[in-house]
């Protein structure tokens, strides 16, 4: 889901996201809520629609952390 939102410009409605997957609606909304709870997506309302946006700040923190695994381990 994160990649889908990313490649669609970083922002999509819940319906647009759901339309990209074969999951049932409740499964899609549960997945979206997990991503919101983790801070990877932010959600807000626009009229009757719920819009999800990538939280790029949180993703940068994760990318920095993962970068540690690119560095060779130091043996002692």
C-alpha positions as CSV (number, residue, x, y, z in Angstrom):
1,X,0.0,0.0,0.0
2,X,2.9,2.4,0.8
3,X,4.3,1.8,-2.7
4,X,0.9,2.3,-4.3
5,X,0.5,5.7,-2.6
6,X,4.1,6.7,-3.3
7,X,3.8,5.9,-7.0
8,X,0.5,7.8,-7.2
9,X,2.1,11.0,-6.1
10,X,2.1,10.4,-2.3
11,X,-1.7,11.0,-1.7
12,X,-4.7,8.9,-2.5
13,X,-8.3,8.5,-1.3
14,X,-9.3,5.3,0.5
15,X,-11.4,4.3,-2.4
16,X,-8.5,4.8,-4.9
17,X,-6.3,2.6,-2.7
18,X,-9.0,0.0,-2.2
19,X,-9.5,-0.1,-6.0
20,X,-5.9,-1.2,-6.5
21,X,-6.2,-4.3,-4.3
22,X,-8.5,-7.4,-4.3
23,X,-9.0,-7.3,-0.6
24,X,-12.4,-6.8,1.0
25,X,-13.1,-3.3,2.2
26,X,-12.7,-4.1,5.9
27,X,-9.3,-5.7,5.2
28,X,-8.1,-2.6,3.3
29,X,-9.3,-0.2,6.0
30,X,-7.5,-2.4,8.7
31,X,-4.3,-2.3,6.7
32,X,-4.6,1.5,6.3
33,X,-5.2,1.9,10.0
34,X,-2.1,-0.1,10.9
35,X,-0.1,2.2,8.6
36,X,-1.6,5.3,10.2
37,X,-1.0,3.9,13.7
38,X,2.6,3.3,12.7
39,X,2.9,6.9,11.5
40,X,3.7,5.9,7.9
41,X,0.5,7.3,6.5
42,X,-1.5,10.4,7.6
43,X,-5.2,10.6,7.0
44,X,-7.6,13.5,6.7
45,X,-11.1,14.1,5.4
46,X,-11.9,16.0,2.3
47,X,-15.7,16.2,2.1
48,X,-17.0,12.6,2.3
49,X,-13.6,11.1,1.3
50,X,-10.7,10.0,3.5
51,X,-7.4,11.0,2.0
52,X,-4.2,9.2,2.9
53,X,-0.7,10.8,2.5
54,X,2.7,9.4,3.0
55,X,4.5,10.6,6.1
56,X,7.8,11.2,4.4
57,X,9.4,12.4,7.7
58,X,8.8,9.0,9.3
59,X,9.9,7.2,6.2
60,X,13.2,9.1,6.3
61,X,13.8,8.0,9.9
62,X,13.3,4.4,8.8
63,X,15.5,4.7,5.8
64,X,18.3,6.2,8.0
65,X,18.0,3.3,10.4
66,X,18.0,0.7,7.6
67,X,21.2,2.4,6.3
68,X,23.1,1.0,9.3
69,X,22.7,-2.4,7.7
70,X,24.7,-1.3,4.6
71,X,27.7,-0.6,6.7
72,X,30.1,-3.5,7.4
73,X,29.9,-4.8,10.9
74,X,33.0,-4.2,13.0
75,X,34.5,-7.3,14.5
76,X,36.0,-7.1,18.0
